[in-house]
Amino acid sequence: MFFFIAGIQPKTVDMEDHSKMCPSCGLYQARLRRVDHYVSLFFLPVLRVRKGEPFVECLSCGSLSRESGEPWSEPSKDGARVCPECGRHLNSGYRFCPYCGKAL
């Protein structure tokens, strides 16, 4: 009898070796990253299923922004935020999207 444990899991990939300046705090602690989704077999990534959008993440202040420097998640017109991954409207108090689990 054989058992296989498989699934899809996200994997964060650093796209550059050097740090950039963070648009929020101004320190050179920001990294250009991308979250790719892989099919995993026994918890080891085997095959990339979806290539993510590049973003800048600051290791010092934790802010996220697009590659161009604009904020990653902008508030909508009614004051609620929108998840950058799935596009659903969220309350302003959330740190993670309750629908897809993406950090905000």
C-alpha positions as CSV (number, residue, x, y, z in Angstrom):
1,M,0.0,0.0,0.0
2,F,1.3,3.4,-1.0
3,F,0.4,6.8,0.5
4,F,1.2,10.1,-1.3
5,I,1.0,13.5,0.5
6,A,0.6,16.2,-2.1
7,G,-0.7,19.7,-2.4
8,I,-0.1,23.3,-3.5
9,Q,2.0,25.5,-1.3
10,P,3.5,29.0,-1.6
11,K,7.2,29.6,-1.7
12,T,8.8,33.1,-1.4
13,V,11.6,33.7,-3.8
14,D,14.2,36.5,-3.5
15,M,14.7,38.0,-6.9
16,E,17.8,40.1,-6.2
17,D,20.8,39.6,-4.0
18,H,21.2,43.2,-2.9
19,S,18.9,45.3,-0.7
20,K,16.9,48.3,-1.9
21,M,15.8,51.4,-0.1
22,C,12.4,51.0,1.6
23,P,9.9,53.6,0.4
24,S,8.3,53.7,3.8
25,C,11.2,53.9,6.3
26,G,14.1,54.9,4.0
27,L,16.5,52.2,5.2
28,Y,18.3,49.9,2.8
29,Q,16.6,46.8,4.2
30,A,14.0,46.1,1.4
31,R,14.2,43.0,-0.8
32,L,12.6,42.4,-4.2
33,R,10.6,39.2,-3.7
34,R,7.9,37.1,-5.4
35,V,5.5,34.4,-4.1
36,D,5.3,31.4,-6.4
37,H,2.9,28.5,-5.9
38,Y,4.3,25.0,-6.3
39,V,2.9,21.5,-6.4
40,S,4.5,19.7,-3.5
41,L,5.1,16.0,-2.9
42,F,5.8,15.0,0.7
43,F,6.1,18.8,1.5
44,L,8.9,19.3,-1.1
45,P,8.2,21.8,-3.9
46,V,8.3,19.9,-7.2
47,L,6.6,21.9,-10.0
48,R,5.8,25.6,-10.2
49,V,2.1,26.1,-10.9
50,R,1.7,29.9,-10.7
51,K,4.3,32.6,-10.9
52,G,3.6,35.5,-8.5
53,E,3.9,39.3,-9.0
54,P,7.1,40.9,-7.8
55,F,6.9,43.1,-4.7
56,V,9.3,44.9,-2.3
57,E,9.3,43.8,1.3
58,C,11.1,45.7,4.0
59,L,12.9,43.5,6.6
60,S,13.0,46.4,9.0
61,C,9.5,47.9,9.1
62,G,7.6,45.1,7.4
63,S,6.0,47.3,4.7
64,L,5.0,45.9,1.3
65,S,5.0,47.9,-1.9
66,R,5.0,47.3,-5.6
67,E,8.2,47.2,-7.6
68,S,7.6,50.9,-8.6
69,G,7.4,52.0,-5.0
70,E,3.6,52.6,-4.6
71,P,1.9,50.9,-1.6
72,W,0.9,47.3,-2.2
73,S,-2.6,47.5,-0.7
74,E,-4.4,50.8,-1.1
75,P,-7.6,51.7,0.8
76,S,-10.7,51.7,-1.4
77,K,-13.1,54.6,-1.6
78,D,-15.4,53.4,1.2
79,G,-12.4,53.1,3.7
80,A,-12.1,49.3,3.5
81,R,-8.9,47.7,2.1
82,V,-8.7,45.4,-0.8
83,C,-6.6,42.2,-0.7
84,P,-3.8,42.4,-3.3
85,E,-3.9,38.6,-4.0
86,C,-7.6,37.8,-4.3
87,G,-9.1,41.3,-4.7
88,R,-11.8,41.0,-1.9
89,H,-12.8,43.9,0.3
90,L,-11.5,43.7,3.9
91,N,-11.9,45.5,7.2
92,S,-9.1,47.9,8.0
93,G,-8.1,45.9,11.1
94,Y,-6.9,42.7,9.3
95,R,-3.2,41.9,9.0
96,F,-3.9,38.8,6.9
97,C,-6.7,38.2,4.3
98,P,-9.3,35.8,5.8
99,Y,-10.1,34.4,2.3
100,C,-6.6,33.6,0.8
101,G,-4.3,34.0,3.8
102,K,-2.0,36.7,2.2
103,A,-0.2,39.0,4.6
104,L,-1.4,42.6,4.1
